[in-house]
Amino acid sequence: MVFKYYPGAKVAIIGAGVSGLVTAKECLEEGLLPTVYEARPYIGGQWHYEEPDPLTGETFSSVYDSVVSNTCALRSQFSDFPMDPAEYPDYPTHQDYLRYLHEYVAHFGLERHILLNTEVLSCEKIPGCKWRVKTGTSEDEFGALFVCTGKESVPYMPEVTGVELFEGRVIHSHVYRQPSVYAGRRVAIVGFGSSAVDIASEVSVHAESCHLITQRGGWVLPRYVNGRLVESLQSRLAEYVLPRCVLNMAYELTHRLVTGEMHPALKPNHRLLEANPVVSNTFLDHIRSRRITPHRASVERFTESKIVLSNGESLEVDEVIFCTGYNVTMPIISEDTYRGEKPNSIHLYRLVSPPSEDTLFFLGLVEFTGPIHPTVELQARWAVASLIGRLHLPSREKMQREIRKAERQQQKMFVNSRRHTIAVPALRYMETLADDLEVKPNLPKLVRRYILSRHPLDGLSIVNYYYIGMITSAPYRLFGHGEKHELAEATILRMARYGDEFSETEEVLLAADGAVWNATKDK
């Protein structure tokens, strides 16, 4: 299929969560006319809290009441729409981030392009280089399709012998909401991702007993180290210069110095960068105070009142919460377009584009330690640039080779699990997309603009922050197509100086940018 690019060309976006919203904005920036389909009556995707349906127990959102982002605001913000540190905490709650998304929609005038309460039933390719999108009440044709439904909609529940015999309650963390309902109960939590650790930490305060069952263990990071955000320990220079094995050693040593020895049942059998660490300030304290009892095992079978573990232990429990992740699946479109050979894997160039389709893109199907939001923004910029021909993709044969190469690298770098079939090294992946887009800064560019041609102290601060400071997305707006270098510079300088509110320059530039977008919207 060949996309015929012209101002106002129609494209379809499925989903009004983070990836759908940022894709709509990038489409508008290039003169395309997006229609964003959202099945729910609201935007925000997983960030919108909702109670499960009282009749069916089903829910779209996986957000529970106490959810706080595992990545700090400085890293979770979009590159051209920074979060005001005076308005947002270091680690935003789900309410904070949903508010930010509403502000993003208003700033870039996205409201009129979003169709709420409009569930897409199917998307199919039709003659004439078009995609037909069918909803419950209508159908329309578009020149391109962006699937932004994410990877956290269909919970994965492992099949365990005897579960039908169990007289207690078994749920997936997807429908968990409040810890108080577990008061006085005996609870088992299965898994060791962020949800498992969060839920165990808060349920243990209310429950009679709380068990955490993990096959592999894992690394638990605090949110702060010596009063600084834990993410500030990472830098581009370290990631560029040091081999991965040295980075693992450095991060693991820091972990031991900060957290001390971990419980034997939790000690991971993998290196820190080989799986997603979890972030918690309270979990290890609950382990040490014995509010949470960890078990290195899997659930082998259920009886009427117990779960039997693979290590031979039997636990009397009333409640079991499986925190076992999600199935990567998109029922609105053929699996042939995205599915890889391994279970729960995908086969996409740059984890975005099927080699066989020039006008179909998948966003948000990526897993790594770091903020998903600016990464999805880069994916959106990459996908739109590819669609309109500004970014020229290699031949299909070369894309297939690159996908297979990336799959081999993934298998070497990460643990073998369902979750990590779509895992990538965070910075390397972002820099690859930025390289393709020609928006990645480099030392000659930085020196020419910021050391040789402007106030040297400010220039040195920008260059220093890029290499030594926290890894953020603002630098991807310094150069190249889509640059907003004045705003990016102001944001970087504020972050470099630990500013606790927007600078006057940021406020002026954001107000001017919003006025331009709203003037365009009113035409």
VOGU-678191 format. One line per 8 residues: number of its first residue (from 0); their letters; for each residue x, z, y of C-alpha. Coordinates in nm, 4 decimals. Layout:
<recs>
NUM	a	X Z Y ~ ...
</recs>
This chain:
<recs>
0	mvfkyypg	0.0000 0.0000 0.0000 ~ 0.1269 -0.0866 0.3480 ~ 0.0026 0.1166 0.6430 ~ -0.0900 -0.0826 0.9507 ~ 0.0225 0.1368 1.2352 ~ -0.1580 0.1139 1.5665 ~ -0.2757 0.3707 1.8228 ~ -0.5921 0.5329 1.6958
8	akvaiiga	-0.5355 0.4428 1.3306 ~ -0.7505 0.6705 1.1139 ~ -0.5899 0.9138 0.8693 ~ -0.7461 1.1874 0.6547 ~ -0.6132 1.5407 0.6160 ~ -0.7555 1.7639 0.3432 ~ -0.7409 2.1306 0.4387 ~ -0.7271 2.3177 0.7709
16	gvsglvta	-0.4727 2.5787 0.6721 ~ -0.1195 2.5921 0.8086 ~ -0.0086 2.2569 0.6653 ~ -0.3288 2.0753 0.7616 ~ -0.3214 2.1985 1.1205 ~ 0.0423 2.1144 1.1840 ~ -0.0042 1.7727 1.0208 ~ -0.2996 1.7011 1.2502
24	kecleegl	-0.0886 1.7913 1.5519 ~ 0.1996 1.5685 1.4412 ~ -0.0429 1.2799 1.3769 ~ -0.1867 1.3140 1.7267 ~ 0.1634 1.3233 1.8723 ~ 0.2253 0.9787 1.7214 ~ -0.1065 0.8333 1.8378 ~ -0.2875 0.8530 1.5053
32	lptvyear	-0.6491 0.9701 1.4784 ~ -0.6768 1.2457 1.2158 ~ -0.9908 1.3790 1.0522 ~ -0.9301 1.7222 0.9014 ~ -1.1681 1.8171 0.6204 ~ -1.2133 2.1890 0.5586 ~ -1.4459 2.3193 0.2882 ~ -1.4716 2.6654 0.4414
40	pyiggqwh	-1.6522 2.7557 0.7665 ~ -1.3225 2.8488 0.9295 ~ -0.9626 2.7383 0.9767 ~ -0.6537 2.9233 0.8590 ~ -0.6605 2.8662 0.4848 ~ -0.5054 3.1573 0.2977 ~ -0.4553 3.3533 0.6197 ~ -0.8304 3.4021 0.6653
48	yeepdplt	-0.9449 3.7223 0.4960 ~ -1.2694 3.7014 0.3016 ~ -1.4407 3.9216 0.0466 ~ -1.5056 3.7740 -0.2991 ~ -1.8553 3.6408 -0.3578 ~ -2.0622 3.9396 -0.4808 ~ -2.2363 3.7243 -0.7428 ~ -1.9526 3.5120 -0.8808
56	getfssvy	-1.6488 3.7200 -0.7842 ~ -1.4832 3.4022 -0.6566 ~ -1.2916 3.3632 -0.3334 ~ -1.0736 3.0986 -0.1739 ~ -0.8357 3.3247 0.0151 ~ -0.5858 3.5444 -0.1668 ~ -0.5271 3.7697 0.1357 ~ -0.5924 4.1387 0.0759
64	dsvvsntc	-0.6677 4.3843 0.3525 ~ -0.3144 4.5160 0.4066 ~ -0.1201 4.1879 0.3874 ~ 0.1822 4.1680 0.6146 ~ 0.4025 3.8596 0.6287 ~ 0.7226 3.8779 0.4250 ~ 0.9025 3.6758 0.6918 ~ 0.9465 3.7888 1.0493
72	alrsqfsd	0.7679 3.6317 1.3454 ~ 1.0876 3.4690 1.4749 ~ 1.1142 3.2697 1.1529 ~ 0.7415 3.2166 1.0962 ~ 0.6678 3.0431 1.4267 ~ 0.6443 2.6677 1.4714 ~ 0.9369 2.5019 1.6466 ~ 0.7441 2.4018 1.9607
80	fpmdpaey	0.4961 2.6902 1.9773 ~ 0.6863 3.0200 1.9699 ~ 0.5241 3.3579 1.9097 ~ 0.5374 3.5875 2.2110 ~ 0.7212 3.9030 2.0936 ~ 0.5145 4.1033 2.3422 ~ 0.1975 3.9965 2.1573 ~ 0.3098 3.9942 1.7940
88	pdypthqd	0.4913 4.2540 1.5803 ~ 0.8174 4.1777 1.4026 ~ 0.6220 4.1172 1.0806 ~ 0.2734 3.9786 1.1548 ~ -0.0317 4.0949 0.9646 ~ -0.2764 3.8378 0.8321 ~ -0.4947 3.9057 1.1382 ~ -0.1956 3.8374 1.3652
96	ylrylhey	-0.1076 3.5116 1.1988 ~ -0.4670 3.3898 1.1965 ~ -0.4836 3.4597 1.5709 ~ -0.1637 3.2599 1.6155 ~ -0.3153 2.9644 1.4288 ~ -0.6250 2.9750 1.6505 ~ -0.3976 2.9730 1.9560 ~ -0.2104 2.6762 1.8080
104	vahfgler	-0.5368 2.4851 1.7561 ~ -0.6488 2.5556 2.1132 ~ -0.3109 2.4687 2.2664 ~ -0.2885 2.1284 2.0983 ~ -0.6593 2.0473 2.1191 ~ -0.7174 2.0157 1.7459 ~ -1.0750 2.1515 1.7348 ~ -1.2577 1.8217 1.7710
112	hillntev	-1.0646 1.6694 1.4792 ~ -1.1682 1.9392 1.2277 ~ -1.4804 1.9149 1.0117 ~ -1.5682 2.2641 0.8890 ~ -1.8022 2.3296 0.5952 ~ -1.7105 1.9872 0.4610 ~ -1.5873 1.9939 0.1030 ~ -1.4021 1.6874 -0.0221
120	lscekipg	-1.5177 1.5895 -0.3696 ~ -1.2760 1.3041 -0.4362 ~ -1.0126 1.0795 -0.2823 ~ -0.9511 0.7367 -0.4292 ~ -0.7429 0.4359 -0.3411 ~ -0.9454 0.1217 -0.2709 ~ -0.8568 -0.2412 -0.1947 ~ -0.7352 -0.3197 0.1537
128	ckwrvktg	-0.4694 -0.0484 0.1733 ~ -0.7281 0.2237 0.2229 ~ -0.8258 0.5647 0.0893 ~ -1.1916 0.6502 0.0357 ~ -1.2734 1.0159 0.0959 ~ -1.6047 1.1408 -0.0433 ~ -1.7724 1.4639 0.0599 ~ -2.1064 1.6086 -0.0431
136	tsedefga	-2.2827 1.4279 0.2407 ~ -2.0729 1.1259 0.3376 ~ -1.7784 0.9012 0.2677 ~ -1.5255 0.7327 0.4925 ~ -1.2173 0.5138 0.4687 ~ -0.8714 0.5883 0.6043 ~ -0.5346 0.4220 0.6244 ~ -0.3482 0.7248 0.4898
144	lfvctgke	-0.4136 1.0541 0.3141 ~ -0.2432 1.3921 0.3623 ~ -0.3275 1.6496 0.0941 ~ -0.2824 1.9937 0.2513 ~ -0.4753 2.2146 0.0108 ~ -0.1705 2.4236 -0.0782 ~ -0.0584 2.5822 -0.4032 ~ -0.2466 2.9124 -0.4043
152	svpympev	-0.6063 2.8192 -0.4791 ~ -0.6239 2.8240 -0.8604 ~ -0.5000 3.1558 -1.0096 ~ -0.2951 3.1457 -1.3287 ~ -0.4156 3.3972 -1.5884 ~ -0.2031 3.4162 -1.9036 ~ -0.3901 3.4181 -2.2325 ~ -0.3489 3.7581 -2.3982
160	tgvelfeg	-0.4825 3.8468 -2.7413 ~ -0.7741 4.0897 -2.7445 ~ -0.8624 4.0780 -2.3762 ~ -1.2285 4.0353 -2.4718 ~ -1.2142 4.3738 -2.6490 ~ -1.0914 4.5629 -2.3456 ~ -1.3555 4.7956 -2.2002 ~ -1.1883 4.8255 -1.8624
168	rvihshvy	-1.1595 4.5679 -1.5865 ~ -0.9126 4.2775 -1.5739 ~ -0.8631 4.0779 -1.2531 ~ -0.6120 3.8476 -1.0897 ~ -0.4472 3.9630 -0.7670 ~ -0.6212 3.6678 -0.5998 ~ -0.9418 3.8744 -0.5791 ~ -0.7808 4.2136 -0.5071
176	rqpsvyag	-0.8743 4.3510 -0.1635 ~ -0.8658 4.7331 -0.1260 ~ -0.6683 5.0134 -0.2987 ~ -0.9341 5.2815 -0.2547 ~ -1.1515 5.1387 -0.5355 ~ -0.8776 5.2467 -0.7790 ~ -0.8987 5.6154 -0.6880 ~ -0.8605 5.8266 -1.0015
184	rrvaivgf	-0.8132 5.5206 -1.2225 ~ -0.5303 5.4356 -1.4618 ~ -0.3923 5.1033 -1.3408 ~ -0.1482 4.8491 -1.4844 ~ -0.0060 4.5747 -1.2649 ~ 0.1540 4.2758 -1.4346 ~ 0.4204 4.0777 -1.2490 ~ 0.6960 4.1296 -0.9957
192	gssavdia	0.6263 3.9050 -0.7004 ~ 0.5298 4.0079 -0.3503 ~ 0.1665 4.0724 -0.4421 ~ 0.2589 4.2890 -0.7421 ~ 0.4913 4.5069 -0.5369 ~ 0.2485 4.5381 -0.2442 ~ -0.0489 4.6190 -0.4654 ~ 0.1433 4.8682 -0.6788
200	sevsvhae	0.2714 5.0440 -0.3664 ~ -0.0732 5.1009 -0.2183 ~ -0.2721 5.1517 -0.5391 ~ -0.0279 5.4182 -0.6609 ~ -0.1297 5.6446 -0.3716 ~ -0.4913 5.6499 -0.4957 ~ -0.4683 5.5999 -0.8729 ~ -0.4324 5.8640 -1.1420
208	schlitqr	-0.1439 5.6575 -1.2811 ~ 0.0120 5.3250 -1.1906 ~ 0.2247 5.1130 -1.4246 ~ 0.4151 4.8003 -1.3252 ~ 0.5033 4.5597 -1.6066 ~ 0.7767 4.3028 -1.5487 ~ 0.9610 4.0748 -1.7884 ~ 1.2494 3.9853 -1.5619
216	ggwvlpry	1.2830 4.2535 -1.2942 ~ 1.3804 4.1462 -0.9462 ~ 1.5446 4.2200 -0.6158 ~ 1.3633 4.4330 -0.3570 ~ 1.4707 4.3958 0.0057 ~ 1.3817 4.6215 0.2985 ~ 1.2418 4.4655 0.6152 ~ 1.5194 4.6213 0.8244
224	vngrlves	1.8877 4.6933 0.7695 ~ 2.0481 4.9318 1.0197 ~ 1.7613 4.8690 1.2584 ~ 1.7934 4.4910 1.2414 ~ 1.5622 4.2425 1.0746 ~ 1.6838 4.1761 0.7217 ~ 1.6676 3.7999 0.7887 ~ 1.9376 3.8394 1.0529
232	lqsrlaey	2.1883 3.8856 0.7688 ~ 2.1572 3.5138 0.6940 ~ 2.3162 3.2487 0.9119 ~ 2.3713 2.8751 0.9022 ~ 2.7486 2.9175 0.9135 ~ 2.7499 3.1387 0.6044 ~ 2.5155 2.9016 0.4199 ~ 2.7278 2.5999 0.5183
240	vlprcvln	3.0690 2.7478 0.4395 ~ 3.0294 2.9886 0.1487 ~ 2.9642 2.8767 -0.2096 ~ 2.6346 2.9938 -0.3551 ~ 2.8137 3.2316 -0.5943 ~ 2.9872 3.4032 -0.3001 ~ 2.6587 3.4294 -0.1089 ~ 2.5021 3.5918 -0.4142
248	mayelthr	2.7855 3.8444 -0.4345 ~ 2.7634 3.9266 -0.0629 ~ 2.3855 3.9662 -0.0605 ~ 2.3858 4.1725 -0.3806 ~ 2.6569 4.4051 -0.2478 ~ 2.4580 4.4548 0.0723 ~ 2.1491 4.5218 -0.1371 ~ 2.3238 4.7942 -0.3384
256	lvtgemhp	2.4645 4.9583 -0.0245 ~ 2.1234 4.9640 0.1431 ~ 1.8878 5.0455 -0.1459 ~ 2.1121 5.2202 -0.3974 ~ 2.0782 5.1824 -0.7728 ~ 1.7555 5.0365 -0.9034 ~ 1.5531 5.1729 -1.1942 ~ 1.6839 5.0243 -1.5231
264	alkpnhrl	1.3456 4.8622 -1.5928 ~ 1.3646 4.6777 -1.2601 ~ 1.7265 4.5641 -1.2629 ~ 1.7102 4.1848 -1.2505 ~ 1.8774 3.9674 -1.5096 ~ 1.9320 3.6947 -1.2501 ~ 2.1294 3.6547 -0.9274 ~ 1.9608 3.7304 -0.5965
272	leanpvvs	1.9259 3.3675 -0.4859 ~ 1.7983 3.2498 -0.8258 ~ 1.4447 3.3821 -0.7677 ~ 1.2370 3.4978 -0.4751 ~ 1.3217 3.8573 -0.3831 ~ 1.0346 4.0757 -0.2681 ~ 1.0209 4.2595 0.0632 ~ 0.8976 4.6183 0.0826
280	ntfldhir	0.9858 4.9350 0.2692 ~ 0.7938 5.1664 0.0353 ~ 0.8048 5.0328 -0.3208 ~ 1.1382 5.1846 -0.4281 ~ 1.0352 5.5222 -0.2849 ~ 0.7226 5.5127 -0.5028 ~ 0.9405 5.4317 -0.8043 ~ 1.1740 5.7224 -0.7309
288	srritphr	0.8851 5.9625 -0.6747 ~ 0.7351 5.8424 -1.0069 ~ 0.4099 5.7336 -0.8525 ~ 0.4837 5.3953 -1.0096 ~ 0.6160 5.3744 -1.3659 ~ 0.7984 5.0453 -1.4364 ~ 0.8160 4.8839 -1.7812 ~ 1.0488 4.6008 -1.8809
296	asverfte	0.8131 4.4052 -2.1069 ~ 0.5200 4.1669 -2.1221 ~ 0.1600 4.2353 -2.2224 ~ 0.1314 4.1456 -2.5893 ~ -0.2307 4.2372 -2.6577 ~ -0.5313 4.4427 -2.5506 ~ -0.7295 4.7016 -2.7453 ~ -1.0533 4.8656 -2.6314
304	skivlsng	-0.8720 5.1093 -2.4018 ~ -0.5047 5.0157 -2.4094 ~ -0.2555 4.7420 -2.3441 ~ 0.0216 4.6994 -2.5981 ~ 0.3547 4.5844 -2.4561 ~ 0.6210 4.3667 -2.6126 ~ 0.8638 4.6620 -2.6194 ~ 0.6255 4.8580 -2.8435
312	eslevdev	0.4776 5.0841 -2.5769 ~ 0.1011 5.1377 -2.5533 ~ -0.0581 5.2313 -2.2220 ~ -0.4012 5.3882 -2.1775 ~ -0.5473 5.2071 -1.8757 ~ -0.8800 5.1423 -1.7049 ~ -0.7720 4.8544 -1.4806 ~ -0.5318 4.5630 -1.5230
320	ifctgynv	-0.4280 4.3440 -1.2290 ~ -0.2419 4.0248 -1.3181 ~ -0.0104 3.9159 -1.0349 ~ 0.0956 3.6035 -1.2206 ~ 0.0851 3.3321 -0.9586 ~ -0.1046 3.0073 -0.9377 ~ -0.1539 2.6702 -1.0998 ~ -0.0329 2.3818 -0.8868
328	tmpiised	-0.3353 2.1567 -0.9113 ~ -0.5447 1.9392 -0.6816 ~ -0.8670 1.8296 -0.8500 ~ -0.9666 1.5951 -0.5668 ~ -0.6991 1.3419 -0.6594 ~ -0.5474 1.1998 -0.9764 ~ -0.2705 1.4119 -1.1294 ~ -0.0733 1.0930 -1.1923
336	tyrgekpn	0.0128 1.0826 -0.8232 ~ 0.1989 1.4144 -0.8120 ~ 0.2435 1.5808 -1.1527 ~ 0.5902 1.6273 -1.3017 ~ 0.6855 1.6486 -1.6685 ~ 0.7279 2.0277 -1.6836 ~ 0.4220 2.2549 -1.6656 ~ 0.3246 2.3378 -1.3082
344	sihlyrlv	0.5815 2.0968 -1.1644 ~ 0.5499 1.8068 -0.9215 ~ 0.7207 1.4678 -0.9050 ~ 0.7525 1.3878 -0.5349 ~ 1.0326 1.2530 -0.3184 ~ 1.1456 1.5347 -0.0887 ~ 0.8556 1.7294 -0.2476 ~ 0.6225 1.5302 -0.0215
352	sppsedtl	0.5883 1.1646 -0.1163 ~ 0.4977 0.9952 -0.4486 ~ 0.7380 0.7032 -0.5004 ~ 0.4469 0.4802 -0.6017 ~ 0.2393 0.5431 -0.2874 ~ 0.3404 0.4683 0.0716 ~ 0.0338 0.6241 0.2335 ~ -0.0146 0.9441 0.0340
360	fflglvef	0.1566 1.2733 0.1167 ~ 0.1409 1.6280 -0.0207 ~ 0.2363 1.9183 0.2030 ~ 0.3069 2.2833 0.1267 ~ 0.3968 2.2388 -0.2412 ~ 0.7270 2.4194 -0.2108 ~ 0.8594 2.7629 -0.3066 ~ 1.1598 2.9440 -0.1627
368	tgpihptv	1.2837 3.2595 0.0030 ~ 1.1938 3.2071 0.3625 ~ 0.9140 3.1061 0.5962 ~ 0.6818 2.8353 0.4688 ~ 0.5299 2.7545 0.8083 ~ 0.8228 2.5867 0.9893 ~ 0.9141 2.4156 0.6626 ~ 0.5665 2.2646 0.6386
376	elqarwav	0.6062 2.1573 1.0017 ~ 0.9198 1.9631 0.9078 ~ 0.7335 1.8140 0.6120 ~ 0.4575 1.7008 0.8483 ~ 0.7054 1.5430 1.0909 ~ 0.8774 1.3740 0.7966 ~ 0.5529 1.2445 0.6431 ~ 0.4179 1.1045 0.9698
384	asligrlh	0.7529 0.9424 1.0532 ~ 0.7548 0.7821 0.7091 ~ 0.3973 0.6600 0.7486 ~ 0.4481 0.4868 1.0822 ~ 0.7791 0.3308 0.9790 ~ 1.0137 0.5290 1.2018 ~ 1.1663 0.6841 0.8900 ~ 1.2581 0.4237 0.6305
392	lpsrekmq	1.2421 0.5514 0.2746 ~ 1.4733 0.4215 0.0016 ~ 1.3540 0.1942 -0.2762 ~ 1.1201 0.3369 -0.5367 ~ 1.3986 0.3258 -0.7935 ~ 1.6291 0.5263 -0.5690 ~ 1.3530 0.7766 -0.4923 ~ 1.2989 0.8250 -0.8661
400	reirkaer	1.6720 0.8893 -0.9120 ~ 1.6742 1.1366 -0.6233 ~ 1.3745 1.3218 -0.7688 ~ 1.5432 1.3528 -1.1084 ~ 1.8639 1.4708 -0.9413 ~ 1.6719 1.7337 -0.7437 ~ 1.4978 1.8489 -1.0626 ~ 1.8335 1.8965 -1.2374
408	qqqkmfvn	1.9667 2.0943 -0.9416 ~ 1.6539 2.3072 -0.9372 ~ 1.6950 2.3950 -1.3046 ~ 2.0557 2.5038 -1.2449 ~ 1.9856 2.7106 -0.9345 ~ 1.6675 2.9001 -1.0252 ~ 1.5230 3.1010 -1.3107 ~ 1.3021 2.9241 -1.5611
416	srrhtiav	0.9487 3.0228 -1.4594 ~ 0.6202 2.8640 -1.3587 ~ 0.6688 2.9754 -1.0002 ~ 1.0128 2.8249 -0.9620 ~ 0.9315 2.4737 -1.0845 ~ 0.8855 2.3860 -0.7148 ~ 1.1637 2.6099 -0.5808 ~ 1.4322 2.4818 -0.3450
424	palrymet	1.7153 2.6445 -0.1466 ~ 1.5419 2.7121 0.1846 ~ 1.8000 2.6028 0.4410 ~ 1.9292 2.3113 0.2367 ~ 1.5778 2.1716 0.2018 ~ 1.4950 2.2112 0.5717 ~ 1.8242 2.0540 0.6751 ~ 1.7655 1.7607 0.4389
432	laddlevk	1.4332 1.6835 0.6063 ~ 1.5886 1.7326 0.9505 ~ 1.8746 1.4992 0.8554 ~ 1.6287 1.2312 0.7456 ~ 1.4490 1.2679 1.0793 ~ 1.7784 1.2710 1.2728 ~ 1.6808 1.5951 1.4472 ~ 1.9431 1.8221 1.2938
440	pnlpklvr	2.1959 1.9478 1.5509 ~ 2.5654 1.9085 1.4811 ~ 2.8753 2.0461 1.6507 ~ 2.9664 1.7340 1.8573 ~ 2.6111 1.7076 1.9961 ~ 2.5951 2.0782 2.0714 ~ 2.9346 2.0822 2.2438 ~ 2.8578 1.7739 2.4566
448	ryilsrhp	2.5253 1.9053 2.5810 ~ 2.5774 2.2797 2.5939 ~ 2.9477 2.3452 2.6450 ~ 3.0628 2.0498 2.8543 ~ 2.7574 1.9719 3.0646 ~ 2.5724 2.2934 3.1570 ~ 2.6182 2.6605 3.2360 ~ 2.8915 2.7525 2.9851
456	ldglsivn	2.7639 3.1037 2.9066 ~ 2.4121 2.9831 2.8259 ~ 2.5566 2.6892 2.6369 ~ 2.7853 2.9109 2.4346 ~ 2.4921 3.1412 2.3525 ~ 2.2889 2.8464 2.2198 ~ 2.5737 2.7130 2.0061 ~ 2.6629 3.0599 1.8808
464	yyyigmit	2.3016 3.1373 1.7904 ~ 2.2641 2.8104 1.6023 ~ 2.5572 2.8874 1.3726 ~ 2.5728 3.2684 1.3663 ~ 2.2209 3.3806 1.4562 ~ 1.9057 3.4039 1.2486 ~ 1.7968 3.0773 1.0876 ~ 1.4952 2.9600 1.2890
472	sapyrlfg	1.3252 2.6255 1.3498 ~ 1.3614 2.5967 1.7293 ~ 1.6937 2.4035 1.7000 ~ 1.5036 2.1146 1.5368 ~ 1.3530 2.0471 1.8813 ~ 1.6886 2.0151 2.0601 ~ 1.7650 1.6533 1.9686 ~ 1.6021 1.3372 1.8397
480	hgekhela	1.2477 1.2098 1.8286 ~ 0.9964 1.4795 1.9193 ~ 1.2552 1.6873 2.1018 ~ 1.1414 1.9504 2.3499 ~ 1.4873 2.0684 2.4332 ~ 1.4025 2.2751 2.7406 ~ 1.1506 2.4864 2.5487 ~ 1.3815 2.5103 2.2465
488	eatilrma	1.6710 2.6205 2.4681 ~ 1.4609 2.8879 2.6372 ~ 1.3364 3.0166 2.3004 ~ 1.6866 3.0258 2.1510 ~ 1.8297 3.2069 2.4544 ~ 1.5507 3.4648 2.4403 ~ 1.6106 3.5232 2.0678 ~ 1.9879 3.5414 2.1187
496	rygdefse	1.9370 3.8125 2.3808 ~ 1.6799 4.0045 2.1717 ~ 1.4153 3.9489 2.4386 ~ 1.0964 4.1449 2.3790 ~ 0.8713 3.9063 2.5721 ~ 0.8568 3.5398 2.6712 ~ 1.0995 3.4357 2.9406 ~ 0.9512 3.2896 3.2581
504	teevllaa	1.0861 2.9494 3.1542 ~ 0.9043 2.9643 2.8202 ~ 0.5773 3.0593 2.9896 ~ 0.6021 2.7740 3.2401 ~ 0.6972 2.5137 2.9792 ~ 0.4252 2.6211 2.7340 ~ 0.1617 2.6162 3.0091 ~ 0.2708 2.2679 3.1154
512	dgavwnat	0.2710 2.1453 2.7554 ~ -0.0776 2.2865 2.6975 ~ -0.2045 2.1177 3.0140 ~ -0.0728 1.7819 2.8923 ~ -0.2374 1.8196 2.5517 ~ -0.5695 1.9277 2.7010 ~ -0.5625 1.6424 2.9516 ~ -0.5130 1.4036 2.6589
520	kdk	-0.7977 1.5722 2.4708 ~ -1.0384 1.5257 2.7622 ~ -0.9809 1.1506 2.7858
</recs>
